[in-house]
Amino acid sequence: MKINEAAKFLSTTPKTLRFYESKGLITPEKDENNQYRYYTEHDLYRISTILALREIGVSVEEIKTLLNNPNLSMNQYLDIQRSALFEQWIEMRDMIETIDQMIESGNNSIENIHQLANHLKNLKEIRSKWQDRWNFDDQALDYDENIKKEGHIFNVHEGYDEALATVEELVNVEAGDIVLDIGIGTGNLGSRFLKGEVHVIGVDQSERMLKVCKEKHPKIETRKGHFLALPLLDHSVDSIVSSYALHHLPDEEKVLALMEMTRVLKNNGQICIADLMFEDQSHRKKVIESYQQAGKHIAIEVIEDEYFADKALLVNWLRENGFQIETIQFNDILGLVYARNY
Ligand SMILES: C[S@@+](CC[C@H](N)C(=O)[O-])C[C@H]1O[C@@H](n2cnc3c(N)ncnc32)[C@H](O)[C@@H]1O
């Protein structure tokens, strides 16, 4: 096809096609005599991909990187792009909410505006602060083997199977339900819900964990994403489960994570979190004291290095937000919160 035909076929302009060519995105064959460009079927496919990516906000430079990277599939790339767009969307939503509050408060004093702006700044800082200092990408291949090993002196996975089985027991699912597993890792919890016509979506910030999960459980839909910016639309899932993941977030981020969960959860939905947690602060203190007396210094170091949850904090927030709660404590450090909104 010549340039005018190709442009018409793709609902674009010859100028756009020449522009993509000048940026090195396409290289149509040229007739040596008259320099007319000829577009093959492969060129047309490539250009329609470029046009589609531009439509969803991908820059020309990013498209070039993507098309030249043989290790990144289009779906992987789109997954990353979706995750980034959800982060931007959530940041914009926070900004819009702050503007609404400024207008609605009827108090345009400098102090009030300053206070609201500071709150927004604080939110942005909390959201952007999280980093994967555990390097889960590197843990992905050996994760399933490693959790079976008894920890030296301190085994954080004691009770792992029982906790996952209890989540499976507590969360009622029906045909057609969507179950979201956040911090799905290699899929050990989410895969328990692959029964009947249930659709399981696994979100994780680690691409390698998602890769291992997909290889083990092809039926799970994996999405790159974060507890603080779930890559899902509002009220789109029936149940949310999560195991051994929330304790990678400090308490202030845990509250934002619960807000995100309620954003994507449908009415009458369920949330079930099994994780490293204490009943409350006094329980935490008691456990640490007993470990001190027993000389379990490594255990204390592990507890202090991570963010084992304060179950009371999770329960209070969920109750205040209309959930009915059940809780279980499996051992000193492993607990579960089941919440349902009616
Ligand atoms: C210890 S593994 C647990 C995996 C799985 N849920 C299980 O029970 O075996 C923690 C997982 O949570 C993920 N994760 C940690 N922090 C996260 C965050 N802020 N957002 C999304 N995923 C996170 C990690 O990438 C990792 O795959």
The ligand as an ORCA input file, in Angstrom:
! r2SCAN-3c Opt
* xyz 0 1
  C       6.053    -13.266     51.498
  S       5.345    -13.134     49.902
  C       3.746    -13.866     50.129
  C       3.212    -14.447     48.862
  C       1.878    -15.210     48.980
  N       0.790    -14.322     49.283
  C       1.971    -16.325     49.961
  O       1.227    -16.326     50.955
  O       2.778    -17.218     49.751
  C       4.923    -11.415     49.818
  C       4.430    -10.980     48.447
  O       3.817     -9.724     48.586
  C       4.263     -8.887     47.553
  N       4.211     -7.506     48.056
  C       4.905     -6.996     49.092
  N       4.595     -5.709     49.248
  C       3.693     -5.398     48.282
  C       3.017     -4.212     47.909
  N       3.211     -3.098     48.580
  N       2.155     -4.250     46.872
  C       1.973     -5.406     46.167
  N       2.601     -6.549     46.467
  C       3.441     -6.556     47.519
  C       5.680     -9.339     47.271
  O       6.127     -8.937     45.994
  C       5.549    -10.817     47.433
  O       5.217    -11.465     46.241
*
